[in-house]
Amino acid sequence: MLEEEREIFKRDGVVVLRGLFKDWMDVLTAGVNANEQNPGEWFRDYTPGESKGRFWADYCNWQRIQEFKQFIEESPAAEIVKNLMQAQRVRIFHEHVLVKAAGSSKVTPWHHDTPYYPVDAKQTLSLWIPLDPVSRESTIEFVAGSHQWDALYRPQSFTGEYYQHNSKEEILPDIDANRDQYNILGWALEPGDAVAFDYRTVHGAPGNLSSTHSRRAVSFRWLGDDAVYVDRGGKTSPQYPHLIGKLATGDALPEDEFPFVA
Ligand SMILES: O=C(O)CCC(=O)C(=O)O
């Protein structure tokens, strides 16, 4: 099962999975509603003061939002991820909710995730799961094969400022100005579908061009056998202030916070 998807994931750093999470849409929808009603410490509104086209995000709430916990522990996601990454074991890193209301013009800039995170591993995978139909024009996009580029690109917040890292990260090439030079992949998606991608794969998303419905998505982020803590020399996203000074680059991740689930 999933042999073809596994090969595509390895080759392109991203693969679309059709219909595997249909039975989990009600649970995830309840989770996103609970998250919106009860935001966490890291909740961000990227469009403050705008009455239309809101874009909000939150993350690292799965231990307190029962529906997200249930998805992580009971859905087929962890086994699917294990299969795609060809890992012996799979652990949860965190979940990330990203909601663009109808007509939101807020673009998610091109980036890749590894340099945002205070962790690294050979086996990394985010499952981006939309809760609404997403057209090709409004969907998340990926640069195929970019997981194999030998570079770390400087993190940039979704509002555009670069992080002040001490490392030698480069600025990401201008993908939009040179779209024809890249193999850009993206799919129209239905609730129940997901896109699996490596943390190193360059991705971004346009605004939500739908005038009728939101583009709600949850990215569940997983790690494989060899994950370790990494001091990035500056701010990360998510931030884990309680781990700073306690862990050094190369240390194993605490299992109570990032448990193995498969
Ligand atoms: O949903 C989006 O707009 C972007 C998602 C993203 O960057 C991610 O899941 O890593």
The ligand as an SDF file (V2000), in Angstrom:
LIG
                    3D

 10  9  0  0  0  0  0  0  0  0999 V2000
   -1.4370   26.8310    4.6830 O   0  0  0  0  0  0  0  0  0  0  0  0
   -0.6080   27.6540    4.3080 C   0  0  0  0  0  0  0  0  0  0  0  0
   -0.9180   28.7420    3.8130 O   0  0  0  0  0  0  0  0  0  0  0  0
    0.8580   27.3520    4.4270 C   0  0  0  0  0  0  0  0  0  0  0  0
    1.1360   26.0510    5.1210 C   0  0  0  0  0  0  0  0  0  0  0  0
    2.5670   25.8480    5.4380 C   0  0  0  0  0  0  0  0  0  0  0  0
    3.4400   26.6220    5.1510 O   0  0  0  0  0  0  0  0  0  0  0  0
    2.9210   24.5940    6.1320 C   0  0  0  0  0  0  0  0  0  0  0  0
    2.0500   23.8070    6.4660 O   0  0  0  0  0  0  0  0  0  0  0  0
    4.1440   24.3840    6.3610 O   0  0  0  0  0  0  0  0  0  0  0  0
  1  2  2  0
  2  3  1  0
  2  4  1  0
  4  5  1  0
  5  6  1  0
  6  7  2  0
  6  8  1  0
  8  9  2  0
  8 10  1  0
M  END
$$$$
